[in-house]
Amino acid sequence: MKKYLIARMALMMIITVASLVSLKAQSKASSIKGEEVTYSDGTTALKGYVAYNEKQSGKRPAIIVVPEWWGNNEYTRKRARMLAELGYIAIAADMYGDGKLGSNPSEAQALATPFYKDPQLGKSRIEAAIKKVVSYPQADAQKIAAIGYCFGGSMVLNAAKMGENLKGVVSFHGGLATVPARPGVTKAKILVCHGGADKFISDADIKNFKNNLDSIKVPYTFKTYEGATHAFSNPAATATGKKFNMPIEYNEAADKQSWKDMQAFFKTIF
């Protein structure tokens, strides 16, 4: 009987602690404010999404979230909210203007191609997002970073290499055939979260990317997640891959680990 009572009490304590943790998480989630915002880059109207914890006091680092080539969809907004839960203020950036989205690979490629041809265009759109998010009183204008997914990964790497004033950038399964970094220009620290089974990124791209940064001693971290394909962080990737016959799929382990790696990276730069 005594052993039974002890075991029962231990179980009740575990349930109580779990309930408190759950309530705390729910409370934090309920305090996240997400709002659609409009801003511009020159004459181009942009539609973004800003998320932050409205119950959190004081200024906090600002994170720019650059989407996959599909455009600024709900997945990008979800990541902005997740960053807000971590204590940041985040803006899901509209790169294409007017909130345009690609509904299939052909449309997405047509939308993304101008940015690959003109890297300055991507840098300009990121700067517009920075200007918008630092207009919020919650944002610390001296502590800004950017993360990007696939297309967005390429864009944040380009921005960093071209000298954008960021503390750091994180590329999740982003393209690595980006503009070369130049001595004295690249200031941001870099984290690359790469899928070990990504068929879109060649070994030559990886080698050239690393050689370029090594040659001018730009600090970077390159994480490889074994078995992870392109778009590994997006839960919708598996269905999308099947629909459009693309070699992409969601990898939960790589998704969770890369998010932890990002958090550890942010602690080193802020």
Secondary structure, DSSP 8 states (H G I E B T S, - for coil): -HHHHHHHHHHHHHHHHHHHHHHHHHHHHHTEEEEEEEEEETTEEEEEEEEEETT--S-EEEEEEE--TT-S-HHHHHHHHHHHHTT-EEEE--SSSTT---SSHHHHHHHHHHHHH-HHHHHHHHHHHHHHHTTSTTEEEEEEEEEEETHHHHHHHHHHHTT---SEEEEES---------TTT--SEEEEEEETT-TTS-HHHHHHHHHHHHHTT--EEEEEETT--BTTT-TTHHHHHHHHT-SB---HHHHHHHHHHHHHHHHHH-
